């Protein structure tokens, strides 16, 4: 080998040395994770392997630069990191097909109250910004807010997304895929990935019974007679003209509504001539 090297001209010898050094540097950068390429149709979830700030003291996501899964992600292109400090998980962008919905589960956040079934999203509702979600007091567990049609860049270490076509997540255990598949099949069996449609020609309204939320207060019923009209039946009372104190969501006439099937049990139609409205 050395004889072949010394038999080359000085120009070829220098070319061989430069090529060897370049190859060694490339192998080092790849093995150490100092440089990573993310395709434009994927997302990079960062897992910090070590940090001078130590490990996460509480929770799951490292919000202050500790070792662990980071709240920030990287998009398409080349990215440079400190050698041997990061592991990059390449995950697909979350895609919700037309006419379907997606369900979201948060791995980190404030624990649900004992009376809660679904996490509140009145303040923390941005699933594409983990730092903002946790900073606003986002709750862990199944979320009330669902995903409509479109493509989302979601940190799949923090959020798990269930859709009709596939499940999106960074697997933390070998059993994760089986659990997610079982849950998705249960939702699909209840047609939970499809929107509820009330057509024009159907003169009906829908009443939704919700299992999560504040308890209903009993409303005062009126004794005055009135013309028959459509009314919303709740579990506590029937309201004639005033809105019930905790009226379920009603929909009518060529509308498409989407709800989480974890909180909805049934849809009922109460026609004007129902026995509950007769005097």
CORDACOR-V9930 format. One record per pair of residues at least 4 apart in sequence whose ideal C-beta (glycine too) atoms are under 6 Angstrom apart, sorted by the first residue. I is the first residue (numbers start at 1). J is the second residue. D is the distance in whole Angstrom. If there is no record, write none. Layout:
i: [I	I]
j: [J	J]
d: [D	D]
This chain:
i: [8	8	28	29	29	32	32	33	33	34	34	35	36	36	37	38	38	38	38	39	40	42	42	43	43	43	43	44	44	44	45	45	45	45	45	45	46	46	47	47	48	48	48	49	50	51	51	51	53	53	54	55	55	56	56	56	59	60	60	61	61	61	61	62	62	62	63	69	71	71	73	74	81	89	91	93	93	94	94	94	94	95	96	96	96	96	98	100	100	101	101	102	102	102	103	104	104	104	104	105	105	106	106	107	108	108	109	109	109	110	110	112	112	112	117	117	118	118	118	118	119	119	119	121	121	121	121	123	124	124	124	124	125	126	126	127	127	128	128	128	130	130	131	133	134	142	146	146	154	156	156	156	157	160	161	162	162	164	167	167	171	175	187	190	192	195	195	196	197	198	198	198	200	204	205	205	205	206	206	207	207	207	208	208	208	209	209	210	210	211	212	216	216	217	218	219	219	219	219	221	222	225	226	228	229	230	231	231	232	232	233	233	234	238	239	243	251	251	259	270]
j: [12	13	32	34	35	83	84	81	86	81	83	80	79	88	78	42	44	74	76	76	76	90	92	73	91	93	153	73	74	88	73	89	91	155	157	170	70	86	69	87	67	70	86	85	67	65	66	67	65	66	66	66	67	62	66	68	108	107	108	69	71	108	158	66	68	70	71	157	130	131	155	79	86	170	156	151	153	152	154	161	168	151	102	147	149	150	149	164	193	146	258	147	161	163	162	127	143	159	161	142	160	140	159	158	140	158	138	139	140	137	139	116	139	141	211	212	142	144	212	263	139	141	143	125	143	144	145	136	133	136	137	138	145	132	133	154	159	152	153	154	155	158	135	138	138	262	258	260	159	168	169	170	170	169	168	167	184	193	180	184	176	179	192	261	261	256	258	257	256	251	252	255	254	269	230	250	252	251	267	232	248	268	248	249	264	265	266	248	263	263	263	236	246	245	236	237	239	244	245	237	240	279	240	272	272	272	238	270	247	250	238	270	244	276	244	247	255	257	264	274]
d: [4	5	6	5	5	4	5	6	6	6	4	5	5	5	5	6	5	6	5	6	3	5	6	5	5	6	5	6	4	5	6	4	6	6	5	6	4	6	5	4	5	6	6	6	5	6	5	4	5	5	6	6	5	5	5	5	5	5	4	6	5	5	6	4	4	6	6	4	4	4	5	5	5	5	5	5	6	4	5	5	5	5	5	5	5	6	5	5	5	5	5	4	5	5	5	6	4	6	6	5	4	5	6	6	6	6	4	5	4	6	5	4	6	5	6	4	5	4	5	6	4	5	5	4	6	5	4	5	5	4	6	3	5	5	6	5	6	6	6	6	5	5	6	4	6	6	6	6	5	5	5	5	5	4	4	5	5	4	4	6	5	6	4	5	4	5	5	6	5	6	6	6	5	5	6	5	4	5	5	6	6	5	5	5	5	5	5	6	5	5	4	5	4	4	5	5	6	6	5	6	5	6	6	4	6	6	6	6	6	6	6	5	5	6	5	5	5	5	5	5]
